[in-house]
């Protein structure tokens, strides 16, 4: 039944988001509505989950009732703004019919123009299909997600809220968590962790739509715009991490969308949608603050222009501009304010030091040490030693080690041998005074995306890949010699195929475990040890068997891969109990909560106390200094 509810609520969200997108952008193209629907379809579930979590009622019944009501109200208001029940529904139906016919128009144009670039969609769809297969058949298995991303999802479902967590895992405790909360939507209805790593999958198609929409705005044909979006999906650093809760596909596509909404003359609706993207962006990753600060002058300039050109209504529009900016900050500020309240540092666990204003907020992770710059020096703006050299070396490394945590290889051969030269060509063109209107913003996005602490790790700069594809469309449009355009389009497809083939090995576990995984039930699927740092399958299955509703699994500071502690159906509780200090007090806490399984740091007095109390040693957790024990049954 839970799966049915998930499908129904997700479809209601999609319908409400699309209806609102039609109401906002009925006068624009299909891609504008697709991008807007994607942004609203991200915002609405996140809003609903934050509201129910605030009331400690993040549970299927409450969330389902609230979602149905909000989706219904959103759709009703949108239909009303389209002209009322009769006329509004007719306009909605007419627009939907037009949008659904977009694929037919694309095919006809591609055939007429003989645009071979559309075949880049084939590796893109193969990549997206493999990603979806992996989300469905494999447990979450990649390093960072099992370490600290997925536990955010598990804790939220367990606690029915987003309260501050008592855990030694500082990254689970402190990082912004929009992607992990989107995973809650995919797991809470059915109480099954099968889709706990699927939150980024829709953003493959969202990023595709944003790039295609931008390409159309600068004058690219439908088929070339479609191809540009497809190439992004087929880039190894994009599709290789899309089956995990690494947040980079989400925040880079949202970042690109935020800039996309600043194209053209300033409009109120674009400003609100852009700031909605910024709010979602801020709540997804700390990098959002950095990028928003850098784009601040551009956003401020557009706001001033918008207000100045409304004589007689400047005060009202100024208030509206302020409200949209405040809306973005409020939307994205939850985790920052929670960190500030509990640690005194809104960027916890990172240490914050801004010498120009004398600001210093202590934290357990120092960015300069984390990202290789000199002590006290910011690693942003290529502040780390040899940062530019490492970036170029990474881009032109034609034998990269591909894995979900993509660290080298750039955006693959299509970027290495084609898109980067398009970026350079458009830049030179602009220096000659041409293509400023088309090339300035994508070039600015490309350059700014590289200013993060470690730009050579390509997954941190995916928006540069988006910008390079838009710039490629600018260059392609300028090619007047038709055989040359054909050759460039053919090169785009061939290099995209090569990159897809080159990166496919980075899936690592697929298809090696596919035959085994697709025949397993939920509990066995969640127990697969498909990498050495995961629990042995026999002990994961024992956890599923022995721990049920109301049972407690306690862990201490020795844990590393926190996601391993939950069962596939989230039925038992996971609690942190520090083993530091008095061992007898530690034992008393465990007995007070009637813990059945206990993870304790090996070699500590607490472990010795557990043994003396009759606890049974089970196994040593891989890649963690923690052993798991079964507590003796309490006397009746």
ZIRAUR-V934100 format. One record per residue. N is the residue number from 1. RES is the residue in three letters. PSI is psi in whole degrees, 0 to 359 (none if undefined). OMEGA is omega as a letter, one per 30 degrees, with the letter a starting at -180 (NA if undefined). Layout:
# ZIRAUR-V934100
n:N res:RES psi:PSI omega:OMEGA
n:N res:RES psi:PSI omega:OMEGA
This chain:
# ZIRAUR-V934100
n:1 res:UNK psi:323 omega:a
n:2 res:UNK psi:323 omega:l
n:3 res:UNK psi:321 omega:l
n:4 res:UNK psi:316 omega:a
n:5 res:UNK psi:317 omega:l
n:6 res:UNK psi:314 omega:l
n:7 res:UNK psi:314 omega:a
n:8 res:UNK psi:312 omega:a
n:9 res:UNK psi:323 omega:l
n:10 res:UNK psi:320 omega:l
n:11 res:UNK psi:322 omega:l
n:12 res:UNK psi:320 omega:l
n:13 res:UNK psi:315 omega:l
n:14 res:UNK psi:316 omega:a
n:15 res:UNK psi:316 omega:l
n:16 res:UNK psi:319 omega:a
n:17 res:UNK psi:318 omega:l
n:18 res:UNK psi:319 omega:l
n:19 res:UNK psi:317 omega:l
n:20 res:UNK psi:323 omega:l
n:21 res:UNK psi:321 omega:l
n:22 res:UNK psi:318 omega:l
n:23 res:UNK psi:324 omega:a
n:24 res:UNK psi:322 omega:a
n:25 res:UNK psi:43 omega:l
n:26 res:UNK psi:333 omega:a
n:27 res:UNK psi:0 omega:l
n:28 res:UNK psi:191 omega:a
n:29 res:UNK psi:174 omega:a
n:30 res:UNK psi:319 omega:a
n:31 res:UNK psi:324 omega:l
n:32 res:UNK psi:318 omega:l
n:33 res:UNK psi:325 omega:l
n:34 res:UNK psi:316 omega:l
n:35 res:UNK psi:315 omega:a
n:36 res:UNK psi:317 omega:l
n:37 res:UNK psi:323 omega:l
n:38 res:UNK psi:318 omega:l
n:39 res:UNK psi:313 omega:a
n:40 res:UNK psi:324 omega:l
n:41 res:UNK psi:343 omega:l
n:42 res:UNK psi:318 omega:a
n:43 res:UNK psi:314 omega:a
n:44 res:UNK psi:310 omega:l
n:45 res:UNK psi:321 omega:l
n:46 res:UNK psi:318 omega:l
n:47 res:UNK psi:313 omega:a
n:48 res:UNK psi:319 omega:a
n:49 res:UNK psi:325 omega:l
n:50 res:UNK psi:320 omega:a
n:51 res:UNK psi:314 omega:l
n:52 res:UNK psi:325 omega:l
n:53 res:UNK psi:325 omega:l
n:54 res:UNK psi:326 omega:l
n:55 res:UNK psi:9 omega:a
n:56 res:UNK psi:38 omega:l
n:57 res:UNK psi:36 omega:l
n:58 res:UNK psi:84 omega:a
n:59 res:UNK psi:161 omega:a
n:60 res:UNK psi:314 omega:a
n:61 res:UNK psi:309 omega:a
n:62 res:UNK psi:315 omega:a
n:63 res:UNK psi:322 omega:l
n:64 res:UNK psi:315 omega:l
n:65 res:UNK psi:314 omega:a
n:66 res:UNK psi:319 omega:a
n:67 res:UNK psi:313 omega:a
n:68 res:UNK psi:317 omega:a
n:69 res:UNK psi:315 omega:a
n:70 res:UNK psi:318 omega:l
n:71 res:UNK psi:318 omega:l
n:72 res:UNK psi:316 omega:l
n:73 res:UNK psi:321 omega:l
n:74 res:UNK psi:313 omega:l
n:75 res:UNK psi:319 omega:a
n:76 res:UNK psi:317 omega:l
n:77 res:UNK psi:322 omega:l
n:78 res:UNK psi:316 omega:l
n:79 res:UNK psi:320 omega:l
n:80 res:UNK psi:319 omega:a
n:81 res:UNK psi:341 omega:l
n:82 res:UNK psi:354 omega:l
n:83 res:UNK psi:11 omega:l
n:84 res:UNK psi:178 omega:a
n:85 res:UNK psi:314 omega:a
n:86 res:UNK psi:301 omega:a
n:87 res:UNK psi:320 omega:a
n:88 res:UNK psi:316 omega:l
n:89 res:UNK psi:321 omega:l
n:90 res:UNK psi:316 omega:l
n:91 res:UNK psi:321 omega:l
n:92 res:UNK psi:315 omega:l
n:93 res:UNK psi:319 omega:a
n:94 res:UNK psi:316 omega:a
n:95 res:UNK psi:319 omega:l
n:96 res:UNK psi:320 omega:l
n:97 res:UNK psi:319 omega:l
n:98 res:UNK psi:315 omega:a
n:99 res:UNK psi:320 omega:l
n:100 res:UNK psi:337 omega:l
n:101 res:UNK psi:1 omega:a
n:102 res:UNK psi:323 omega:a
n:103 res:UNK psi:320 omega:l
n:104 res:UNK psi:318 omega:l
n:105 res:UNK psi:322 omega:l
n:106 res:UNK psi:313 omega:a
n:107 res:UNK psi:316 omega:a
n:108 res:UNK psi:317 omega:a
n:109 res:UNK psi:319 omega:a
n:110 res:UNK psi:320 omega:l
n:111 res:UNK psi:318 omega:a
n:112 res:UNK psi:317 omega:a
n:113 res:UNK psi:353 omega:a
n:114 res:UNK psi:47 omega:a
n:115 res:UNK psi:102 omega:a
n:116 res:UNK psi:346 omega:a
n:117 res:UNK psi:334 omega:a
n:118 res:UNK psi:339 omega:a
n:119 res:UNK psi:352 omega:l
n:120 res:UNK psi:342 omega:l
n:121 res:UNK psi:336 omega:a
n:122 res:UNK psi:305 omega:l
n:123 res:UNK psi:329 omega:l
n:124 res:UNK psi:314 omega:l
n:125 res:UNK psi:324 omega:l
n:126 res:UNK psi:317 omega:l
n:127 res:UNK psi:313 omega:a
n:128 res:UNK psi:320 omega:l
n:129 res:UNK psi:319 omega:l
n:130 res:UNK psi:320 omega:l
n:131 res:UNK psi:315 omega:a
n:132 res:UNK psi:322 omega:l
n:133 res:UNK psi:318 omega:a
n:134 res:UNK psi:320 omega:l
n:135 res:UNK psi:326 omega:a
n:136 res:UNK psi:319 omega:a
n:137 res:UNK psi:340 omega:a
n:138 res:UNK psi:147 omega:l
n:139 res:UNK psi:166 omega:l
n:140 res:UNK psi:122 omega:a
n:141 res:UNK psi:353 omega:a
n:142 res:UNK psi:155 omega:a
n:143 res:UNK psi:296 omega:a
n:144 res:UNK psi:315 omega:l
n:145 res:UNK psi:315 omega:l
n:146 res:UNK psi:330 omega:l
n:147 res:UNK psi:305 omega:a
n:148 res:UNK psi:346 omega:a
n:149 res:UNK psi:301 omega:a
n:150 res:UNK psi:324 omega:l
n:151 res:UNK psi:332 omega:l
n:152 res:UNK psi:318 omega:l
n:153 res:UNK psi:313 omega:a
n:154 res:UNK psi:317 omega:l
n:155 res:UNK psi:319 omega:a
n:156 res:UNK psi:318 omega:l
n:157 res:UNK psi:321 omega:l
n:158 res:UNK psi:313 omega:a
n:159 res:UNK psi:347 omega:a
n:160 res:UNK psi:26 omega:a
n:161 res:UNK psi:176 omega:l
n:162 res:UNK psi:34 omega:a
n:163 res:UNK psi:160 omega:l
n:164 res:UNK psi:136 omega:a
n:165 res:UNK psi:137 omega:l
n:166 res:UNK psi:95 omega:a
n:167 res:UNK psi:146 omega:l
n:168 res:UNK psi:353 omega:a
n:169 res:UNK psi:95 omega:a
n:170 res:UNK psi:332 omega:a
n:171 res:UNK psi:323 omega:l
n:172 res:UNK psi:323 omega:a
n:173 res:UNK psi:321 omega:a
n:174 res:UNK psi:330 omega:a
n:175 res:UNK psi:148 omega:l
n:176 res:UNK psi:154 omega:a
n:177 res:UNK psi:27 omega:a
n:178 res:UNK psi:320 omega:a
n:179 res:UNK psi:316 omega:a
n:180 res:UNK psi:328 omega:l
n:181 res:UNK psi:326 omega:l
n:182 res:UNK psi:327 omega:l
n:183 res:UNK psi:329 omega:l
n:184 res:UNK psi:317 omega:l
n:185 res:UNK psi:324 omega:a
n:186 res:UNK psi:355 omega:a
n:187 res:UNK psi:333 omega:a
n:188 res:UNK psi:326 omega:a
n:189 res:UNK psi:316 omega:a
n:190 res:UNK psi:357 omega:a
n:191 res:UNK psi:54 omega:a
n:192 res:UNK psi:132 omega:a
n:193 res:UNK psi:14 omega:a
n:194 res:UNK psi:322 omega:a
n:195 res:UNK psi:27 omega:a
n:196 res:UNK psi:350 omega:l
n:197 res:UNK psi:22 omega:a
n:198 res:UNK psi:3 omega:a
n:199 res:UNK psi:332 omega:a
n:200 res:UNK psi:345 omega:a
n:201 res:UNK psi:312 omega:l
n:202 res:UNK psi:337 omega:a
n:203 res:UNK psi:347 omega:l
n:204 res:UNK psi:314 omega:a
n:205 res:UNK psi:329 omega:l
n:206 res:UNK psi:312 omega:l
n:207 res:UNK psi:321 omega:l
n:208 res:UNK psi:313 omega:a
n:209 res:UNK psi:320 omega:a
n:210 res:UNK psi:314 omega:a
n:211 res:UNK psi:316 omega:l
n:212 res:UNK psi:319 omega:l
n:213 res:UNK psi:317 omega:l
n:214 res:UNK psi:317 omega:l
n:215 res:UNK psi:320 omega:l
n:216 res:UNK psi:323 omega:a
n:217 res:UNK psi:333 omega:l
n:218 res:UNK psi:8 omega:l
n:219 res:UNK psi:7 omega:l
n:220 res:UNK psi:153 omega:l
n:221 res:UNK psi:163 omega:l
n:222 res:UNK psi:313 omega:a
n:223 res:UNK psi:321 omega:l
n:224 res:UNK psi:320 omega:l
n:225 res:UNK psi:316 omega:l
n:226 res:UNK psi:317 omega:a
n:227 res:UNK psi:320 omega:a
n:228 res:UNK psi:316 omega:l
n:229 res:UNK psi:322 omega:l
n:230 res:UNK psi:321 omega:a
n:231 res:UNK psi:321 omega:l
n:232 res:UNK psi:314 omega:l
n:233 res:UNK psi:323 omega:a
n:234 res:UNK psi:0 omega:l
n:235 res:UNK psi:132 omega:a
n:236 res:UNK psi:315 omega:a
n:237 res:UNK psi:346 omega:l
n:238 res:UNK psi:301 omega:a
n:239 res:UNK psi:336 omega:a
n:240 res:UNK psi:337 omega:l
n:241 res:UNK psi:2 omega:a
n:242 res:UNK psi:345 omega:l
n:243 res:UNK psi:23 omega:l
n:244 res:UNK psi:174 omega:l
n:245 res:UNK psi:18 omega:l
n:246 res:UNK psi:134 omega:a
n:247 res:UNK psi:3 omega:a
n:248 res:UNK psi:325 omega:l
n:249 res:UNK psi:319 omega:a
n:250 res:UNK psi:306 omega:a
n:251 res:UNK psi:330 omega:l
n:252 res:UNK psi:323 omega:l
n:253 res:UNK psi:323 omega:l
n:254 res:UNK psi:321 omega:l
n:255 res:UNK psi:314 omega:l
n:256 res:UNK psi:319 omega:l
n:257 res:UNK psi:321 omega:l
n:258 res:UNK psi:320 omega:l
n:259 res:UNK psi:324 omega:l
n:260 res:UNK psi:321 omega:a
n:261 res:UNK psi:359 omega:l
n:262 res:UNK psi:9 omega:l
n:263 res:UNK psi:150 omega:l
n:264 res:UNK psi:185 omega:a
n:265 res:UNK psi:142 omega:a
n:266 res:UNK psi:131 omega:l
n:267 res:UNK psi:149 omega:a
n:268 res:UNK psi:314 omega:a
n:269 res:UNK psi:322 omega:l
n:270 res:UNK psi:320 omega:a
n:271 res:UNK psi:315 omega:a
n:272 res:UNK psi:318 omega:l
n:273 res:UNK psi:321 omega:l
n:274 res:UNK psi:315 omega:l
n:275 res:UNK psi:331 omega:l
n:276 res:UNK psi:317 omega:l
n:277 res:UNK psi:316 omega:l
n:278 res:UNK psi:320 omega:l
n:279 res:UNK psi:315 omega:l
n:280 res:UNK psi:322 omega:l
n:281 res:UNK psi:314 omega:a
n:282 res:UNK psi:324 omega:a
n:283 res:UNK psi:3 omega:a
n:284 res:UNK psi:322 omega:a
n:285 res:UNK psi:147 omega:a
n:286 res:UNK psi:332 omega:a
n:287 res:UNK psi:339 omega:l
n:288 res:UNK psi:321 omega:l
n:289 res:UNK psi:317 omega:a
n:290 res:UNK psi:311 omega:a
n:291 res:UNK psi:322 omega:l
n:292 res:UNK psi:320 omega:l
n:293 res:UNK psi:319 omega:a
n:294 res:UNK psi:327 omega:l
n:295 res:UNK psi:356 omega:a
n:296 res:UNK psi:312 omega:a
n:297 res:UNK psi:321 omega:l
n:298 res:UNK psi:318 omega:l
n:299 res:UNK psi:321 omega:l
n:300 res:UNK psi:317 omega:l
n:301 res:UNK psi:319 omega:l
n:302 res:UNK psi:322 omega:l
n:303 res:UNK psi:317 omega:l
n:304 res:UNK psi:316 omega:l
n:305 res:UNK psi:316 omega:a
n:306 res:UNK psi:316 omega:a
n:307 res:UNK psi:318 omega:a
n:308 res:UNK psi:330 omega:a
n:309 res:UNK psi:20 omega:l
n:310 res:UNK psi:65 omega:l
n:311 res:UNK psi:138 omega:a
n:312 res:UNK psi:343 omega:a
n:313 res:UNK psi:21 omega:a
n:314 res:UNK psi:323 omega:a
n:315 res:UNK psi:313 omega:a
n:316 res:UNK psi:317 omega:a
n:317 res:UNK psi:325 omega:l
n:318 res:UNK psi:317 omega:l
n:319 res:UNK psi:323 omega:l
n:320 res:UNK psi:319 omega:l
n:321 res:UNK psi:314 omega:l
n:322 res:UNK psi:321 omega:a
n:323 res:UNK psi:320 omega:l
n:324 res:UNK psi:321 omega:l
n:325 res:UNK psi:318 omega:l
n:326 res:UNK psi:322 omega:l
n:327 res:UNK psi:316 omega:l
n:328 res:UNK psi:316 omega:a
n:329 res:UNK psi:317 omega:l
n:330 res:UNK psi:319 omega:a
n:331 res:UNK psi:323 omega:a
n:332 res:UNK psi:0 omega:a
n:333 res:UNK psi:352 omega:a
n:334 res:UNK psi:305 omega:a
n:335 res:UNK psi:327 omega:l
n:336 res:UNK psi:316 omega:l
n:337 res:UNK psi:322 omega:l
n:338 res:UNK psi:317 omega:l
n:339 res:UNK psi:316 omega:a
n:340 res:UNK psi:318 omega:a
n:341 res:UNK psi:318 omega:a
n:342 res:UNK psi:337 omega:a
n:343 res:UNK psi:347 omega:a
n:344 res:UNK psi:6 omega:a
n:345 res:UNK psi:112 omega:a
n:346 res:UNK psi:342 omega:a
n:347 res:UNK psi:15 omega:l
n:348 res:UNK psi:136 omega:g
n:349 res:UNK psi:7 omega:l
n:350 res:UNK psi:140 omega:l
n:351 res:UNK psi:136 omega:a
n:352 res:UNK psi:125 omega:l
n:353 res:UNK psi:112 omega:l
n:354 res:UNK psi:99 omega:a
n:355 res:UNK psi:328 omega:a
n:356 res:UNK psi:332 omega:l
n:357 res:UNK psi:8 omega:l
n:358 res:UNK psi:29 omega:a
n:359 res:UNK psi:128 omega:l
n:360 res:UNK psi:117 omega:l
n:361 res:UNK psi:113 omega:a
n:362 res:UNK psi:150 omega:l
n:363 res:UNK psi:160 omega:a
n:364 res:UNK psi:348 omega:a
n:365 res:UNK psi:121 omega:l
n:366 res:UNK psi:121 omega:a
n:367 res:UNK psi:323 omega:a
n:368 res:UNK psi:321 omega:l
n:369 res:UNK psi:322 omega:a
n:370 res:UNK psi:322 omega:a
n:371 res:UNK psi:13 omega:l
n:372 res:UNK psi:15 omega:l
n:373 res:UNK psi:173 omega:l
n:374 res:UNK psi:152 omega:a
n:375 res:UNK psi:128 omega:l
n:376 res:UNK psi:354 omega:a
n:377 res:UNK psi:139 omega:l
n:378 res:UNK psi:134 omega:l
n:379 res:UNK psi:354 omega:l
n:380 res:UNK psi:167 omega:a
n:381 res:UNK psi:41 omega:l
n:382 res:UNK psi:41 omega:a
n:383 res:UNK psi:342 omega:l
n:384 res:UNK psi:149 omega:l
n:385 res:UNK psi:136 omega:l
n:386 res:UNK psi:25 omega:a
n:387 res:UNK psi:317 omega:a
n:388 res:UNK psi:319 omega:l
n:389 res:UNK psi:318 omega:l
n:390 res:UNK psi:325 omega:l
n:391 res:UNK psi:309 omega:a
n:392 res:UNK psi:321 omega:l
n:393 res:UNK psi:321 omega:l
n:394 res:UNK psi:315 omega:a
n:395 res:UNK psi:321 omega:a
n:396 res:UNK psi:19 omega:l
n:397 res:UNK psi:103 omega:a
n:398 res:UNK psi:6 omega:l
n:399 res:UNK psi:57 omega:a
n:400 res:UNK psi:158 omega:l
n:401 res:UNK psi:107 omega:a
n:402 res:UNK psi:135 omega:l
n:403 res:UNK psi:172 omega:a
n:404 res:UNK psi:326 omega:l
n:405 res:UNK psi:77 omega:a
n:406 res:UNK psi:125 omega:a
n:407 res:UNK psi:338 omega:a
n:408 res:UNK psi:173 omega:l
n:409 res:UNK psi:359 omega:a
n:410 res:UNK psi:216 omega:l
n:411 res:UNK psi:17 omega:l
n:412 res:UNK psi:180 omega:a
n:413 res:UNK psi:326 omega:a
n:414 res:UNK psi:328 omega:l
n:415 res:UNK psi:318 omega:a
n:416 res:UNK psi:320 omega:a
n:417 res:UNK psi:0 omega:a
n:418 res:UNK psi:303 omega:a
n:419 res:UNK psi:321 omega:l
n:420 res:UNK psi:322 omega:l
n:421 res:UNK psi:330 omega:l
n:422 res:UNK psi:320 omega:l
n:423 res:UNK psi:315 omega:a
n:424 res:UNK psi:318 omega:a
n:425 res:UNK psi:316 omega:l
n:426 res:UNK psi:323 omega:l
n:427 res:UNK psi:313 omega:l
n:428 res:UNK psi:322 omega:l
n:429 res:UNK psi:317 omega:l
n:430 res:UNK psi:323 omega:l
n:431 res:UNK psi:336 omega:l
n:432 res:UNK psi:4 omega:l
n:433 res:UNK psi:14 omega:a
n:434 res:UNK psi:152 omega:l
n:435 res:UNK psi:27 omega:l
n:436 res:UNK psi:316 omega:a
n:437 res:UNK psi:323 omega:a
n:438 res:UNK psi:325 omega:a
n:439 res:UNK psi:342 omega:a
n:440 res:UNK psi:308 omega:a
n:441 res:UNK psi:314 omega:l
n:442 res:UNK psi:326 omega:l
n:443 res:UNK psi:319 omega:l
n:444 res:UNK psi:319 omega:l
n:445 res:UNK psi:317 omega:l
n:446 res:UNK psi:311 omega:a
n:447 res:UNK psi:316 omega:a
n:448 res:UNK psi:327 omega:l
n:449 res:UNK psi:335 omega:a
n:450 res:UNK psi:356 omega:a
n:451 res:UNK psi:8 omega:l
n:452 res:UNK psi:168 omega:a
n:453 res:UNK psi:319 omega:a
n:454 res:UNK psi:77 omega:a
n:455 res:UNK psi:341 omega:l
n:456 res:UNK psi:340 omega:l
n:457 res:UNK psi:100 omega:a
n:458 res:UNK psi:331 omega:a
n:459 res:UNK psi:343 omega:l
n:460 res:UNK psi:351 omega:a
n:461 res:UNK psi:34 omega:a
n:462 res:UNK psi:332 omega:l
n:463 res:UNK psi:337 omega:l
n:464 res:UNK psi:325 omega:l
n:465 res:UNK psi:320 omega:l
n:466 res:UNK psi:312 omega:a
n:467 res:UNK psi:321 omega:a
n:468 res:UNK psi:327 omega:l
n:469 res:UNK psi:322 omega:l
n:470 res:UNK psi:318 omega:l
n:471 res:UNK psi:327 omega:l
n:472 res:UNK psi:319 omega:l
n:473 res:UNK psi:325 omega:l
n:474 res:UNK psi:313 omega:a
n:475 res:UNK psi:315 omega:a
n:476 res:UNK psi:321 omega:a
n:477 res:UNK psi:333 omega:a
n:478 res:UNK psi:351 omega:a
n:479 res:UNK psi:111 omega:a
n:480 res:UNK psi:339 omega:a
n:481 res:UNK psi:112 omega:a
n:482 res:UNK psi:316 omega:l
n:483 res:UNK psi:326 omega:l
n:484 res:UNK psi:319 omega:l
n:485 res:UNK psi:318 omega:l
n:486 res:UNK psi:317 omega:a
n:487 res:UNK psi:319 omega:l
n:488 res:UNK psi:318 omega:l
n:489 res:UNK psi:318 omega:l
n:490 res:UNK psi:320 omega:l
n:491 res:UNK psi:322 omega:l
n:492 res:UNK psi:313 omega:a
n:493 res:UNK psi:313 omega:a
n:494 res:UNK psi:316 omega:a
n:495 res:UNK psi:327 omega:l
n:496 res:UNK psi:316 omega:l
n:497 res:UNK psi:316 omega:a
n:498 res:UNK psi:318 omega:l
n:499 res:UNK psi:320 omega:l
n:500 res:UNK psi:315 omega:l
n:501 res:UNK psi:321 omega:l
n:502 res:UNK psi:320 omega:a
n:503 res:UNK psi:344 omega:a
n:504 res:UNK psi:326 omega:l
n:505 res:UNK psi:342 omega:l
n:506 res:UNK psi:347 omega:l
n:507 res:UNK psi:337 omega:l
n:508 res:UNK psi:297 omega:a
n:509 res:UNK psi:347 omega:a
n:510 res:UNK psi:132 omega:g
n:511 res:UNK psi:16 omega:a
n:512 res:UNK psi:320 omega:a
n:513 res:UNK psi:7 omega:a
n:514 res:UNK psi:314 omega:a
n:515 res:UNK psi:320 omega:l
n:516 res:UNK psi:316 omega:a
n:517 res:UNK psi:321 omega:a
n:518 res:UNK psi:348 omega:l
n:519 res:UNK psi:5 omega:a
n:520 res:UNK psi:150 omega:l
n:521 res:UNK psi:175 omega:a
n:522 res:UNK psi:314 omega:a
n:523 res:UNK psi:316 omega:l
n:524 res:UNK psi:324 omega:l
n:525 res:UNK psi:315 omega:a
n:526 res:UNK psi:347 omega:a
n:527 res:UNK psi:358 omega:a
n:528 res:UNK psi:128 omega:l
n:529 res:UNK psi:87 omega:a
n:530 res:UNK psi:9 omega:l
n:531 res:UNK psi:157 omega:a
n:532 res:UNK psi:337 omega:a
n:533 res:UNK psi:352 omega:l
n:534 res:UNK psi:160 omega:l
n:535 res:UNK psi:146 omega:l
n:536 res:UNK psi:141 omega:a
n:537 res:UNK psi:323 omega:a
n:538 res:UNK psi:325 omega:a
n:539 res:UNK psi:329 omega:l
n:540 res:UNK psi:320 omega:l
n:541 res:UNK psi:324 omega:l
n:542 res:UNK psi:320 omega:l
n:543 res:UNK psi:316 omega:l
n:544 res:UNK psi:322 omega:a
n:545 res:UNK psi:315 omega:a
n:546 res:UNK psi:334 omega:a
n:547 res:UNK psi:125 omega:a
n:548 res:UNK psi:191 omega:a
n:549 res:UNK psi:130 omega:l
n:550 res:UNK psi:343 omega:l
n:551 res:UNK psi:158 omega:a
n:552 res:UNK psi:133 omega:l
n:553 res:UNK psi:118 omega:a
n:554 res:UNK psi:148 omega:l
n:555 res:UNK psi:163 omega:a
n:556 res:UNK psi:198 omega:a
n:557 res:UNK psi:348 omega:a
n:558 res:UNK psi:355 omega:a
n:559 res:UNK psi:148 omega:l
n:560 res:UNK psi:301 omega:a
n:561 res:UNK psi:86 omega:a
n:562 res:UNK psi:329 omega:a
n:563 res:UNK psi:339 omega:a
n:564 res:UNK psi:345 omega:a
n:565 res:UNK psi:343 omega:a
n:566 res:UNK psi:154 omega:l
n:567 res:UNK psi:169 omega:a
n:568 res:UNK psi:335 omega:a
n:569 res:UNK psi:12 omega:l
n:570 res:UNK psi:31 omega:a
n:571 res:UNK psi:328 omega:l
n:572 res:UNK psi:165 omega:a
n:573 res:UNK psi:146 omega:l
n:574 res:UNK psi:125 omega:a
n:575 res:UNK psi:138 omega:l
n:576 res:UNK psi:128 omega:l
n:577 res:UNK psi:113 omega:a
n:578 res:UNK psi:135 omega:l
n:579 res:UNK psi:2 omega:l
n:580 res:UNK psi:146 omega:a
n:581 res:UNK psi:208 omega:a
n:582 res:UNK psi:119 omega:a
n:583 res:UNK psi:326 omega:a
n:584 res:UNK psi:325 omega:l
n:585 res:UNK psi:323 omega:l
n:586 res:UNK psi:313 omega:l
n:587 res:UNK psi:320 omega:a
n:588 res:UNK psi:321 omega:l
n:589 res:UNK psi:318 omega:l
n:590 res:UNK psi:317 omega:l
n:591 res:UNK psi:326 omega:l
n:592 res:UNK psi:325 omega:l
n:593 res:UNK psi:2 omega:l
n:594 res:UNK psi:47 omega:l
n:595 res:UNK psi:138 omega:l
n:596 res:UNK psi:320 omega:l
n:597 res:UNK psi:143 omega:a
n:598 res:UNK psi:128 omega:l
n:599 res:UNK psi:126 omega:a
n:600 res:UNK psi:146 omega:l
n:601 res:UNK psi:132 omega:a
n:602 res:UNK psi:138 omega:l
n:603 res:UNK psi:8 omega:a
n:604 res:UNK psi:160 omega:l
n:605 res:UNK psi:329 omega:l
n:606 res:UNK psi:321 omega:l
n:607 res:UNK psi:318 omega:l
n:608 res:UNK psi:320 omega:l
n:609 res:UNK psi:322 omega:l
n:610 res:UNK psi:316 omega:l
n:611 res:UNK psi:317 omega:l
n:612 res:UNK psi:331 omega:a
n:613 res:UNK psi:1 omega:l
n:614 res:UNK psi:10 omega:l
n:615 res:UNK psi:147 omega:a
n:616 res:UNK psi:124 omega:l
n:617 res:UNK psi:133 omega:a
n:618 res:UNK psi:299 omega:a
n:619 res:UNK psi:163 omega:l
n:620 res:UNK psi:122 omega:a
n:621 res:UNK psi:132 omega:a
n:622 res:UNK psi:142 omega:l
n:623 res:UNK psi:24 omega:l
n:624 res:UNK psi:143 omega:l
n:625 res:UNK psi:45 omega:a
n:626 res:UNK psi:137 omega:l
n:627 res:UNK psi:149 omega:a
n:628 res:UNK psi:136 omega:a
n:629 res:UNK psi:152 omega:l
n:630 res:UNK psi:124 omega:a
n:631 res:UNK psi:147 omega:l
n:632 res:UNK psi:151 omega:l
n:633 res:UNK psi:136 omega:l
n:634 res:UNK psi:148 omega:l
n:635 res:UNK psi:144 omega:l
n:636 res:UNK psi:none omega:NA
